[in-house]
Amino acid sequence: MTPLVRAFVSHFGEMGSRWGINRTVGQIYALIYVSPRPLNADEIAEALEFSRSNVSMGLKELQAWRLVCLRHFSGDRREYFEAPGDAWEVFRTLAEERRRREIEPTLSMLRSSLLEDVSSEEDLHAQARMRDMHTLIEQFTTWFDDVQRLDSATLSKLMGMGATVHKLLDFADKFKRNKN
């Protein structure tokens, strides 16, 4: 690995633990992501100086997260792995997986809790707070669904607008008030 790639791979491993994946998986993903060609498990193990079994387990996890794609080449029995080239696609996949693994179970628990018959003040208060949380998460997931349907170029433009969106919303509010 070049010093540039080594620094990226090392940093990604460190950050992985903060993002909920282990260091090894983060480093494997980083190496695959910056590689100009698909890599097989032996190449990954050699480059990162990891055991083949650690690489295999890491690749299985990355496949479960849908962050790497399996490729085969004619005349070669080995499996090769590559990451999507579009950073927005990677972001979308991560967001979808986190939603499926974290947000959906939380919404399910909140829905069940809100259906409970409660009578104590403590439980009434708790349900009111849960209702607020449920509403916020539902709004966020609706927004997320809308954003997921945008193409990468539009998403990039939207992100580039930054505070301009806030100014546009303020202008729309003023326009509505003046119209009424």
Number of C-alpha atoms within 10 A of each C-alpha: 11 7 8 8 14 16 12 16 25 19 15 22 22 17 16 19 14 11 12 9 16 15 21 23 23 23 25 25 25 21 24 22 22 15 15 10 12 19 20 19 21 17 14 22 17 12 13 18 10 14 13 15 11 15 24 16 13 22 24 14 15 20 14 11 14 16 22 22 15 14 13 13 9 6 6 8 8 13 15 20 23 21 24 15 11 10 12 16 16 17 13 17 17 15 14 18 16 13 15 12 11 11 16 15 12 16 17 12 13 17 14 10 16 17 9 10 10 14 8 9 9 9 14 14 12 15 19 12 12 18 16 12 15 19 14 12 16 15 12 12 15 12 11 15 12 10 15 18 11 12 11 16 9 12 15 12 10 14 11 11 11 10 9 12 13 11 11 11 11 12 12 12 12 11 11 10 9 8 7 5
